[in-house]
Amino acid sequence: MFSKDFIFGVSTASYQIEGSINIDRCDSIWDEFTKNKNNILDGSDGSIVCDSYLKYKDDVRLLKELNVDAYRFSISWPRVIDINNMPNENGINYYVSLCKELKKYNIKPIVTLYHWDMPLWIYKKGGFLNDDISEYFKYYVDVITKALDGYVTDYITINEPQCIIHLGCVKGVFAPGDKYSDKDTLKAIHNLLLCHGKAVKVIRENVKNSKIGFAPCSRPAVPIFENDPLLYQKCYEKYFELDRNFEFANGVSIYSDPIFLGDYPKEYYEQFKDILPNIKEDDLKLISQPLDYIYQNIYSGNYYKLDSDNNLIKEDFYFGYPEGNIDWLQVVPKSLYYGPKYLYERYKLPIIISENGFCNNDLISLDNKVHDYERIDYIKRYLIELEKVSKIIDVKGYFLWSLFDNFEWNSGLKKRFGLVYIDYRDGKRIKKDSFYEYKKIIKKRRIK
């Protein structure tokens, strides 16, 4: 059973739900990226999606009915700052109004400051390769935190840096669609971390009693055998491994070690000594200012075992194992046990799961309802593991992804993660069976 102080919530992101991309907003990198219809599975974009910019009061009423303790949403940087780098009062007022509505129902807002929708004009100045980007970000954070003062105390600076850099700037499958060299990738990572550091400093100055975190994502290495200390240790090491030869910008330690431990891991300096970015004397001090929580987005994981020589090898038996309706989401419930445990052991801060959820092939049944048993099963299996680990480490909360079906990035509107079904033809919202089941879990503070 979860304690009465445990935070149950749901998460969303601005570009994925707001729509109204031509109202009170300048262009973002995702507006530009979606113009090429080949970039998106179904050729869709963020024009309308859930229409939350206009229907936010309806959204908050759904949150109230769900009985969540908190709502995690993101701010659209292009709504808050215009093309001339000046505050956009209409966009700012939208977020103030949203927070007022949440306050009316005693729902705590958890605000993510960057969930991937960079203003296009800043990208054209170099994006994360421009050393001035942290100053642009600092100014934006200063504007929005002052505007939301009195309504918001809890902030997440940046969501999923792995997706920002690895998917957006290295593989080019997310906006802005670039393919950086290793040298440019390291520079972009460092500038992203400086954005985080400067944001933390601004929030502490502007927000009384602020609570701040950073929300990477990860696929924990899960040991097949639970009572094997050597296997556990090797899985722990695998989780934080940094390897220049394999997707290093998609790792855990390259982002989290500087933030929580005050420096990049030793492998960073060993493997990249020929292309290291310019790290100024006070950079790491700025980046590693104390935080209150470790947020983490965990959906899946990889199973591992030891071979006859005690080498760690991936166990691919989950091919044929249950998986969601998206290629990366294998159902590995114990990832929500081991991931938080590894993070707590290494970084020694309370854990909040900022995203966890299931992509299902949902449809409206003949009874005009959406029966998503697979999502319910996923939620329960994962929460069982989180409840187990919360007995031995400090776990403060869980945010389900997502309140709504939405624009699922390069998968467009084809992939559905929501507790609420969106009929994209008319915007109709239909509460799925999982909505009611999650509501029961929140009320009872237990899974069964």
C-alpha positions as MATLAB code, in Angstrom:
seq = 'MFSKDFIFGVSTASYQIEGSINIDRCDSIWDEFTKNKNNILDGSDGSIVCDSYLKYKDDVRLLKELNVDAYRFSISWPRVIDINNMPNENGINYYVSLCKELKKYNIKPIVTLYHWDMPLWIYKKGGFLNDDISEYFKYYVDVITKALDGYVTDYITINEPQCIIHLGCVKGVFAPGDKYSDKDTLKAIHNLLLCHGKAVKVIRENVKNSKIGFAPCSRPAVPIFENDPLLYQKCYEKYFELDRNFEFANGVSIYSDPIFLGDYPKEYYEQFKDILPNIKEDDLKLISQPLDYIYQNIYSGNYYKLDSDNNLIKEDFYFGYPEGNIDWLQVVPKSLYYGPKYLYERYKLPIIISENGFCNNDLISLDNKVHDYERIDYIKRYLIELEKVSKIIDVKGYFLWSLFDNFEWNSGLKKRFGLVYIDYRDGKRIKKDSFYEYKKIIKKRRIK';
ca = [
       0.000    0.000    0.000;
       1.272    3.480   -0.853;
       1.364    6.103    1.891;
      -1.139    8.940    2.042;
       1.691   11.338    1.161;
       2.615    9.447   -2.008;
       1.873   11.603   -5.067;
      -0.268   10.075   -7.811;
      -0.523   12.097  -10.999;
      -0.561   12.172  -14.774;
       1.760   13.834  -17.267;
       1.360   15.676  -20.571;
       3.494   17.897  -22.817;
       2.575   21.175  -24.494;
       3.202   20.358  -28.159;
       1.498   16.998  -27.795;
      -1.830   18.308  -26.475;
      -2.281   22.076  -26.850;
      -2.878   22.543  -30.562;
      -3.518   26.167  -31.623;
       0.018   26.386  -32.982;
      -0.859   29.552  -34.900;
      -2.430   31.325  -31.917;
      -0.414   33.274  -29.305;
       2.795   31.483  -30.260;
       5.840   31.659  -32.513;
       7.045   28.660  -34.531;
       8.833   25.777  -32.835;
      11.287   23.217  -34.164;
       8.442   20.686  -34.230;
       6.347   22.932  -36.468;
       9.235   22.969  -38.922;
       9.988   19.249  -38.576;
       6.392   18.192  -39.244;
       6.222   20.206  -42.467;
       8.080   17.306  -44.037;
       5.331   14.689  -43.934;
       7.894   11.917  -44.347;
       9.189   12.717  -40.857;
       5.921   11.651  -39.195;
       4.389    8.190  -39.452;
       0.952    9.454  -40.478;
       1.924   12.898  -41.762;
       0.160   14.658  -38.881;
       1.320   17.595  -36.766;
       0.453   19.515  -33.603;
      -2.142   21.822  -35.167;
      -5.147   20.590  -33.189;
      -4.419   17.296  -31.364;
      -6.287   17.513  -28.012;
      -7.086   21.230  -28.441;
      -6.085   21.793  -24.827;
      -5.165   25.430  -25.380;
      -8.887   26.121  -25.786;
     -10.285   23.264  -23.681;
      -8.027   23.442  -20.613;
     -10.960   23.871  -18.240;
     -12.439   20.619  -19.509;
      -9.045   19.004  -18.990;
      -8.849   20.134  -15.385;
     -12.330   18.798  -14.691;
     -11.136   15.409  -15.951;
      -8.171   15.646  -13.604;
     -10.517   16.418  -10.743;
     -12.696   13.436  -11.601;
      -9.605   11.223  -11.758;
      -8.739   12.501   -8.269;
      -5.029   13.010   -8.988;
      -2.831   14.681   -6.412;
      -0.788   16.490   -9.053;
      -0.662   17.295  -12.751;
       2.641   17.400  -14.577;
       2.482   19.540  -17.727;
       5.034   21.445  -19.765;
       5.326   25.076  -20.775;
       5.641   25.905  -24.454;
       8.698   28.137  -24.736;
       7.343   29.559  -28.054;
       4.142   30.642  -26.260;
       5.968   32.476  -23.505;
       8.693   34.193  -25.541;
       8.049   35.734  -28.959;
      10.247   35.927  -32.033;
      11.851   39.122  -30.700;
      12.781   37.416  -27.418;
      10.132   39.376  -25.564;
       7.422   38.056  -23.202;
       4.183   37.042  -24.909;
       1.468   38.082  -22.477;
      -1.325   36.053  -24.099;
       0.698   32.861  -23.936;
       1.805   33.551  -20.371;
      -1.773   34.242  -19.301;
      -2.822   30.834  -20.605;
      -0.511   29.088  -18.142;
      -1.556   31.396  -15.314;
      -5.202   30.563  -16.058;
      -4.424   26.837  -16.168;
      -2.705   27.020  -12.780;
      -5.594   28.997  -11.289;
      -7.970   26.298  -12.489;
      -5.812   23.584  -10.936;
      -5.660   25.487   -7.671;
      -9.448   25.696   -7.613;
      -9.579   21.891   -7.417;
      -6.552   21.526   -5.135;
      -4.447   19.822   -7.818;
      -0.733   20.501   -7.492;
       0.955   21.713  -10.706;
       4.333   20.176  -11.547;
       5.785   22.278  -14.360;
       8.302   21.032  -16.918;
      10.148   23.944  -18.474;
      11.490   22.228  -21.586;
       9.742   19.309  -23.254;
      11.404   19.653  -26.665;
       9.570   22.591  -28.302;
      12.417   25.051  -28.832;
      11.491   28.291  -30.619;
      12.524   27.933  -34.253;
      14.312   31.285  -34.250;
      16.617   30.116  -31.447;
      17.378   26.916  -33.325;
      18.299   28.967  -36.383;
      20.890   30.725  -34.213;
      22.514   27.356  -33.537;
      20.260   25.693  -30.966;
      22.269   23.694  -28.437;
      25.451   24.368  -30.390;
      25.112   28.068  -29.647;
      26.848   28.906  -26.372;
      24.255   31.631  -25.809;
      21.368   29.181  -25.593;
      21.653   28.889  -21.805;
      21.159   32.649  -21.567;
      18.088   32.474  -23.779;
      16.761   29.657  -21.594;
      17.590   31.542  -18.406;
      15.600   34.561  -19.602;
      12.591   32.412  -20.532;
      12.680   30.645  -17.148;
      12.881   33.986  -15.361;
       9.798   35.250  -17.210;
       7.602   32.210  -16.625;
       8.582   31.534  -13.003;
       7.808   35.149  -12.062;
       4.466   34.906  -13.858;
       3.547   31.680  -12.043;
       4.765   32.814   -8.636;
       2.161   31.939   -6.035;
       0.795   29.071   -8.139;
       3.774   26.800   -8.804;
       6.562   25.668   -6.498;
       7.591   22.408   -8.212;
       9.613   22.522  -11.419;
      11.338   20.062  -13.722;
      13.959   21.845  -15.789;
      14.346   19.527  -18.789;
      12.557   16.384  -19.922;
      14.409   13.442  -21.463;
      17.708   14.941  -22.611;
      18.417   11.611  -24.311;
      15.546   12.226  -26.735;
      16.551   15.847  -27.250;
      20.149   15.053  -28.140;
      20.276   11.410  -29.267;
      17.012   11.247  -31.208;
      16.819   14.897  -32.285;
      20.450   15.828  -32.924;
      22.307   12.555  -33.563;
      19.883   10.140  -35.230;
      17.703   12.913  -36.659;
      14.395   11.104  -36.158;
      12.979   13.797  -33.834;
      13.025   17.549  -34.309;
      15.173   19.300  -35.364;
      16.347   16.316  -37.426;
      20.099   16.887  -37.223;
      22.992   14.422  -37.302;
      25.788   15.821  -35.161;
      29.359   14.636  -35.017;
      30.596   13.255  -31.691;
      32.330   16.559  -30.994;
      29.177   18.605  -31.596;
      27.138   16.122  -29.569;
      29.344   16.661  -26.511;
      29.068   20.419  -26.908;
      25.275   20.199  -27.178;
      25.072   18.016  -24.053;
      27.175   20.457  -22.074;
      25.130   23.448  -23.221;
      21.921   21.586  -22.340;
      23.277   20.961  -18.847;
      24.166   24.648  -18.536;
      20.555   25.448  -19.442;
      19.530   23.225  -16.540;
      22.017   24.839  -14.153;
      21.001   28.395  -14.965;
      17.325   27.440  -14.685;
      17.871   25.991  -11.194;
      19.542   29.212  -10.078;
      16.687   31.346  -11.418;
      13.998   29.149   -9.854;
      15.663   29.286   -6.436;
      15.811   33.080   -6.692;
      12.253   33.563   -7.925;
      10.239   30.829   -6.191;
       9.893   30.583   -2.444;
      10.016   26.990   -1.130;
      10.799   25.696   -4.607;
      11.225   21.978   -5.328;
      13.304   21.193   -8.391;
      14.224   18.137  -10.411;
      15.508   16.958  -13.773;
      13.734   14.226  -15.778;
      15.891   11.904  -17.889;
      14.630    8.621  -19.301;
      16.181    5.175  -19.105;
      15.809    1.453  -19.798;
      17.056   -0.288  -16.652;
      19.161   -3.411  -16.920;
      17.013   -6.022  -15.163;
      18.664   -9.175  -13.749;
      16.762  -12.333  -14.633;
      17.778  -13.932  -11.337;
      16.974  -11.762   -8.356;
      19.261  -13.311   -5.770;
      22.556  -13.193   -7.641;
      24.778  -10.403   -6.200;
      27.279  -10.535   -9.080;
      24.523  -10.297  -11.699;
      22.984   -7.394   -9.797;
      26.289   -5.511   -9.663;
      26.935   -5.996  -13.357;
      23.389   -4.835  -14.214;
      23.921   -1.762  -12.049;
      27.164   -1.000  -13.878;
      25.498   -1.585  -17.253;
      22.776    0.905  -16.406;
      25.309    3.695  -15.872;
      27.751    2.577  -18.569;
      29.226    5.184  -20.906;
      30.486    3.843  -24.237;
      31.584    6.176  -27.024;
      31.033    3.375  -29.538;
      27.374    2.853  -28.650;
      24.719    5.580  -28.352;
      26.565    7.509  -25.652;
      24.136   10.430  -25.968;
      21.354    8.037  -24.986;
      22.943    7.113  -21.661;
      22.199    7.851  -18.017;
      25.494    8.886  -16.459;
      26.583   11.446  -19.071;
      23.660   13.654  -17.997;
      22.970   12.642  -14.408;
      26.503   12.360  -13.027;
      27.330   16.050  -13.680;
      24.024   17.094  -12.109;
      23.992   14.824   -9.064;
      27.683   14.007   -8.529;
      29.301   17.222   -9.724;
      31.292   15.892  -12.667;
      31.096   13.759  -15.781;
      31.998   10.075  -15.257;
      35.674    9.166  -15.616;
      34.952    7.323  -18.871;
      33.889   10.656  -20.357;
      37.367   12.092  -19.982;
      39.042    8.832  -21.027;
      37.007    8.145  -24.150;
      36.501   11.692  -25.430;
      39.831   13.300  -24.551;
      40.417   14.259  -28.198;
      37.107   16.138  -28.603;
      36.157   17.462  -25.164;
      34.090   20.659  -25.137;
      35.286   23.823  -23.455;
      34.320   23.279  -19.816;
      34.841   26.485  -17.869;
      35.952   26.455  -14.268;
      32.540   27.179  -12.762;
      30.420   25.186  -15.228;
      30.212   22.001  -13.184;
      29.453   23.946  -10.017;
      26.563   25.636  -11.826;
      25.294   22.367  -13.281;
      25.447   20.483   -9.960;
      23.438   22.810   -7.726;
      21.438   20.781   -5.195;
      18.128   19.348   -6.371;
      15.202   18.015   -4.371;
      14.229   14.956   -6.405;
      15.407   12.530   -9.014;
      12.657   12.404  -11.600;
      12.880    9.537  -14.068;
      10.823    8.383  -17.055;
      10.790    4.579  -17.204;
       8.595    2.513  -19.514;
      10.607   -0.598  -20.254;
      13.932   -2.323  -19.662;
      16.260   -5.060  -20.854;
      16.794   -8.437  -19.200;
      20.336   -9.664  -18.542;
      22.024  -12.842  -17.360;
      25.594  -14.099  -16.931;
      27.287  -16.514  -19.309;
      29.583  -19.341  -18.174;
      32.458  -16.848  -17.806;
      30.331  -14.435  -15.744;
      30.072  -11.952  -18.601;
      26.867   -9.950  -18.778;
      24.722  -10.794  -21.800;
      21.311   -9.555  -22.854;
      18.555  -12.128  -22.587;
      16.241  -11.576  -25.534;
      13.474  -13.873  -24.413;
      11.130  -10.885  -24.366;
      10.882  -11.135  -28.153;
       7.488  -12.736  -28.116;
       7.069  -11.312  -24.612;
       4.174   -8.828  -24.159;
       4.798   -5.424  -25.679;
       2.933   -2.237  -26.403;
       1.796   -0.952  -29.756;
       5.105    0.822  -30.351;
       8.393   -0.861  -31.152;
      10.414    0.150  -28.067;
       7.881   -0.721  -25.362;
       8.443   -4.248  -24.102;
       6.536   -5.029  -20.909;
       9.239   -5.352  -18.246;
       7.566   -4.506  -14.918;
      10.708   -5.014  -12.835;
      12.286   -2.051  -14.612;
      10.234    0.031  -12.157;
      11.895   -1.803   -9.295;
      15.505   -1.841  -10.422;
      15.659    1.556  -12.116;
      14.646    3.529   -9.016;
      16.882    1.315   -6.858;
      19.967    1.923   -9.010;
      19.311    5.667   -9.137;
      18.791    5.953   -5.394;
      21.946    3.979   -4.631;
      24.066    6.165   -6.897;
      22.579    9.638   -6.351;
      21.012    9.423   -2.873;
      17.895   11.527   -3.504;
      14.156   10.765   -3.361;
      12.744    9.255   -6.546;
       9.669   10.359   -8.507;
       8.609    8.426  -11.594;
       7.704   11.283  -13.909;
       6.475    9.092  -16.785;
       5.351    5.491  -17.117;
       2.618    4.232  -19.390;
       1.421    1.916  -22.114;
       0.798    2.382  -25.815;
      -2.238    0.316  -26.761;
      -4.162   -0.338  -29.958;
      -7.269    1.338  -28.569;
     -10.580    1.567  -30.372;
     -14.118    2.665  -29.634;
     -16.166   -0.499  -29.096;
     -19.730   -1.087  -30.183;
     -20.889    0.103  -26.765;
     -19.113    3.451  -27.420;
     -16.541    2.732  -24.725;
     -12.820    1.998  -24.834;
     -11.868   -1.265  -23.137;
      -8.091   -1.189  -22.675;
      -7.404   -4.212  -20.486;
      -3.762   -4.411  -21.585;
      -3.063   -0.900  -20.252;
      -4.726   -1.700  -16.930;
      -2.624   -4.846  -16.630;
       0.552   -2.888  -17.433;
      -0.189   -0.177  -14.862;
      -0.868   -2.698  -12.119;
       2.189   -4.844  -12.825;
       4.493   -1.818  -12.812;
       2.963   -0.271   -9.701;
       3.351   -3.566   -7.851;
       7.103   -3.340   -8.481;
       7.253    0.337   -7.536;
       5.424   -0.426   -4.301;
       7.977   -3.142   -3.513;
      10.970   -0.904   -4.037;
       9.337    1.951   -2.105;
       9.693   -0.188    1.016;
      13.487   -0.026    0.800;
      14.174    3.356   -0.868;
      12.523    6.775   -0.756;
       9.960    6.927   -3.589;
       7.767   10.027   -3.494;
       5.455    9.725   -6.476;
       4.275    8.296   -9.787;
       2.999   10.095  -12.871;
       1.201    8.071  -15.505;
       1.781    8.935  -19.150;
      -0.618   10.206  -20.233;
      -3.910   11.883  -19.459;
      -4.769   11.936  -23.169;
      -4.000   10.253  -26.403;
      -1.865   12.843  -28.152;
       0.681   13.660  -30.845;
       3.256   10.947  -30.231;
       6.183   12.736  -31.886;
       7.414   10.989  -35.041;
       4.636    8.407  -34.658;
       2.034   11.145  -35.073;
      -1.525   10.400  -33.981;
      -1.319    6.656  -34.577;
      -0.003    5.700  -31.144;
      -2.246    6.023  -28.094;
      -0.967    6.306  -24.504;
      -3.913    8.078  -22.887;
      -6.354    7.314  -20.103;
      -8.730    9.429  -22.180;
      -9.386    8.566  -25.823;
      -9.297   11.467  -28.264;
     -11.405   11.156  -31.392;
      -9.302   13.312  -33.685;
     -12.211   13.808  -36.095;
     -14.253   15.884  -33.686;
     -12.152   16.231  -30.511;
     -14.505   14.095  -28.452;
     -13.000   12.776  -25.208;
     -13.902    9.279  -24.029;
     -12.716    8.004  -20.660;
     -11.194    4.544  -21.101;
     -11.570    1.668  -18.667;
      -8.030    2.470  -17.480;
      -9.182    5.940  -16.409;
     -11.600    4.395  -13.922;
      -9.121    1.752  -12.781;
      -6.384    4.310  -12.127;
      -8.941    6.388  -10.235;
      -9.599    3.390   -7.947;
      -5.880    2.895   -7.356;
      -5.456    6.547   -6.404;
      -8.388    6.441   -4.016;
      -7.363    3.192   -2.300;
      -3.584    3.911   -2.442;
      -3.045    0.292   -3.425;
      -3.126   -1.852   -6.565;
      -5.443   -4.656   -5.474;
];
